[in-house]
Structures are given as structure tokens and as C-alpha cells.
Amino acid sequence: MTFHYFLLCLSLLCIPWSQASSDYHERLVLQPLPPASLLASFNFRSNASLTSFEQQHFTFIPRSLGQILQHAKTRELHLRFSTGRWDAESWGTRPWGGAKEGGIGVELWAWVEAETEEEAFARWITLNNALSGLFCASLNFIDSTRTTRPVMTFEPVGDYSDVSRASLHLLHGTLPHEVVCTENLTPFLKLLPCKGKAGISSLLDGHKLFDASWQSMAIDVRPVCPAGGSECAVEMEQTVDMVLDIERSKRPRDNPIPRPIPREELVCDTSKVYSSENTCYPLDVSYGQSWSLSEVFGRPIKGTCLVEAWEGPDSQSVCLNVPGDRDVYTSHGVTEFKDASGFSRCFVLPNTNDFELMLPKQSAQTGSPIHPPPLYAERSITGHGQERGGVQTLLTNPSLDKPVEFVYLESLPWFMKPYLHTLKVLLPGEGKQSPSIIEDIYYRPSVDRNRGTQLEIRMVVPAASTVTLTYDFEKAILRYTEYPPDANRGFDVAPAVIRLITSSSNSTGDSMYLRTTSLLLPLPTPDFSMPYNVIILTSTVMALAFGSIFNLLVRRFVGADEVEGYDIRKLRTLLRGKLVTIKDRFLGVRNEKKRQ
């Protein structure tokens, strides 16, 4: 476990995760990241006794969510809303070790209690429909084609007996095309006791959150049983993690148009060989950059939420991971506690007054240590044409002396049919397959319009090595009614889920996760303008042909002499009179002009 991940866990997890003395706790951790970015991790935890939860005595766990879980017999729930991409090369390890992170879009997995798989799937659909209405998301579109049953990737983090665990069924679903927006943040805040009006949740503004370079919202519900044998509890944890660009966040809302920095304010890296008066390479000033809560989030923290229930370490609700020599200014009446490591400090907020945190501009050259993650993963689509393609995943182990073991999960749509015999694992320099890297494979093939493909691979990457995982697939042709309105854009493929296996994760179930980016799969798409043109042309021809034939069949043709009361001589006399009148007027005008 890297030092950066240890610092974040030390700030967020220093509270015991068993039945706490208080039923609600919240904490905000701020971590500057290069270049000129800020990681903000919001954590809200509520718990209630299992007896009161089953009797529907809801205090801090919201009734709207609790009744849904009881009706669907859901014992453990994990819901994720994510946008953006985590830059592992610049930002290092993920917050919470990736355990609170989901793939792009919406990701949901839960343990449902049922006797059979059919009954579990029926309750899974009920859960999706209810959560769809609660969070204003398209979770009701997670049907059988988007549902998988992972075997090696996920483990329950709650406490269960052997008897109760035998009746639990794990189901996992993703919506990579879902757009996360303010409509999802509003119900998220309504689940909190203070509804985003007080405490650290008052900083959560949709304009700032969804302007972040990367953000993730998580909801986790699980049972917790203390080791002492006391009564079990139901714990609900809400997490919001986002990486903000400090300069972009400091722009005023009434004038958000970006403008170039004046030349005299540019900070250039003069160590570059091409540095001159006309050439400037920006210097990383994230560690010494000035910012405050009001500038980054648009407002200070509005007091505290339910502070009367806090005591001990729970009262330290805001933590800042910066070196000890960094100047930090706070509001009046705030108590500061510095960590022994010298890279973290926490604050006890005043009960009623607003809390402001400000870091002035300082020529700091170092910040909190940022170490690389234990594994890098990059996935892309290869090949060309409308019939076949391939997937290539690069897995890099940056450690120089330790191999990394993990489980790789692919959830593919049914119209993306992989060929398992083309699965290859290559090491650079060898030029041939390395089957010894793969320890285990679980493969569940797809069924057209019924279920997708599930592929789980347990493998080991040697130290200081990059493994290339490739396989080929075939593209299916859809019915014209199955194409979305933006069919030429392509179809989103869910990100791959990677679970890192360590000695601690095997014993405690606390694993580290990471997700790759989603893929955009182009499928054979018909020209939808041609049916439109054919319909228009055919309709025109049919209208002309039908109109002419109908006119001939229905209209009655008779001679002019056969019409009753019709005298052609009177018509001729009338027309002759009109012509004479017109002629006389014309000749009269000409004679008048000649006289003049």
C-alpha cells in the first residue's frame, strides 16, 4: 500500500467502522494534486441498529432508501455515478483505493437474498426500477442483457453468517452511456440529514461538481457486526470524490469565459533548454498556489451538521493533506490538529459560524508524497471494418521487485461476440504467448437479445513488466428498431473492472479496484436517410396514381348540352361583351395619349 493511499485512509478511516458512539459522521479531505488540481473527498456515514431498521424506525438512514432495500430483500448495495477519467500518471493512487469508484456512467451491484436465481433476478429488477425513480437515473434499463453475475471480482464487505451468506446472490449491472448530472446530485443530497444546507455538504454545488475533471458519487449500504458480539447495525456510507482544476474553479460564475494569462504573470520553467523570452513552458505551481474554499467551491462551509452527536476523533470534520510548513489560515474559533507524519492536519469546525480555509501563495517546492498505483491499465479497440474487430488491454506493473495479482472482468454487450480461442497474453521481448500468467478463467457466453458476455481472468503480471491482453470479436447486425437515435456515434462498452488481490484483501475483503475507460464500438449501421427518401418517393407516386385513378372512377363526365339550365349562347354573348368592354378601354387609353 503506497504512502499516498495510507495518508488518505488515515484521514478518512481513523474512525472505527463498527457501531460508533454517534449515528452520523461526516468528513472532508482536501489533497492538492499536480498540476494545479485539488482532490476533494466527501464522506458521510450513518448507521442504525439492525432491529430498528427491520422495524422501520428510520432516523439517519433515509426511509425512502431503506424501504426499497427491505422490499427487494437487498442485504448489501453499492451504487456508483462517475464521469471523467482518473489520471493515474499525474495523480497517483485512487482515493479509497478505488473501492468507492465506479465506471463511467452508472454502475450497480448488490447482494440479494433469494432461494433461486430466478427469484433473485426478479428482485434485482424491482430494485433497479425503484432506484431509477429515487435517483432520477435510467437504472430501469439494466435488464438481462446488461446484468452479469461475477464470480471472482466482488466480495461482500458486510458481516454475514455462513447460513445467511449461502442464500445471497450477487448481481452486477452497468450503464456506460448514462450522463450524470444535477438530477442525480439532488436526490443524493436529500438522503443526508442536513440536506446539503449545513456541514461539509453545503459545499456540494452542481456547477462545481460537474465541472470537475473527474468525479464519482457512491452509496454503500452493508450490515456491520462488532467483534464483541453486540447487536449488529446497518451502515450507510455516501461518498463524493472529485478533482477540481483550481484555476478553472476560481473563475467567477457571472464571467466564466477563460482568458489567457498576462505575460507578466506567467510562471515559466527556466530549466528547459528551449526556455527563452518568446518560449515558455508552464511550471507546476500546484503546491504553492493560492486558493480558498470560497474561491474553489463558491462558498464557505455553513456551520456543522448534528455536531451534538460528535465526540473524539469524529469532531475533526475537515482534513487537509499539505506539508507542515505550508501556511494555512482558517476562520476564528477553529481548533487545528496536526498529524505526526507532518503531511496532514485536521480541523474542528465551529458549531454555528461559517468555516473558511485559505492557503496563500507560497513558493513551496514539495507537497504530500504521490506514489504510482500498483497497476496501470489501458484498453482500446483494434481492427477495422464492419464485421470483426479486437480488444487490446495493456497492463503495466510499475513495481521493480513485486508481481501484482488481480482479477480482470469484462462485461460485453450481446452484439459484441468474442472468440475465446483468440485470447492471447503476450510479454514484450518474448514474442509469444505466456499462458503461465493466467491462473484461472471464468467465461459465460452471450445469448442474443437475452444476456451479454461475461469474462473473468485471474492473472499475475511480473515485476517491471507490461502484459498485452488481446482477443478478437465479431459484430452482430441489429434490427433497425434496436438502433438508438444517434446510431452513427457508436455503442458504449462498459469499462473493465480490475480487482487487485493482496494478502490483506484475502483476509479482510478490503480490496483495491480500478476501472479502465469505456469503449466506443461502431456497428454496421444502415443509411436511415434512404428509407425516408423511399417513403417520400413512394408516397408521392402512390398519391398521384391513386388520385388520378380515383378521379377517373368517381367523376361523372357529361356533355355541355346535357346540363340542365345551361345555355351556351348566353355564355358566348356574355364573353363577347366582356371582350368588347376591355377592347374599348384599351383603345380609349391609346387615343387619349395621342391627343396629348
Buried (B, 14 or more C-beta within 10 A) or exposed (E): EBBBBBBBBBBBEBBEBBBBEBBBBBBBBBBBBBBBBBBBBBBBBBBBBBEBBEEEEBBBBBEBBBEBBEEBBBBBBBBBBBBBBBBBEBBBBBBBBBBBBBBBBBBBBBBBBBEEEEBBBBBBBBBBBBBBEBBBBBBEBBBBBBBBBBBBBBBBBBBBEEEBBEBBBBBBBBBBBBEBBEEBBBBBBEBBBBEBEBBBBBBBBBEBBBBBBBBBBBBBBBBBBBEEEEEBBBBBBBBBBBBBBBBBBBBEEEEEEEEEEEEEEEEBEEEEEEEEEEEBEEBBBBBBBBBBBBBBBBBBBBBBBBBEBBEEEBBBBBBBBBBEEBEBEBBEEBEEEEBEBEBBBBBBBBEEBBBBBBBEEBEBEEBBBBBBBBBBBEBEBEEEEEEEBBBBBBBBBBBEEEEBBBBBBBBBBBBBBBEEEEBBBBBEEEEEEBEEBBEEBBEBEBEEEEBBBBBBBBBBBBEEBBBBBBBBBEBBEBEEEEBEEEBEEBBBBBBBBBBBBBEEBEEEEBBBBBBBBBBEBBBEBEEEEEEEEEEEEEEEEEEEEEEEEEEEEEEEEEEEEEEEEEEEEEEEEEEEEEEEEEEEEEEEEEEEEEEE
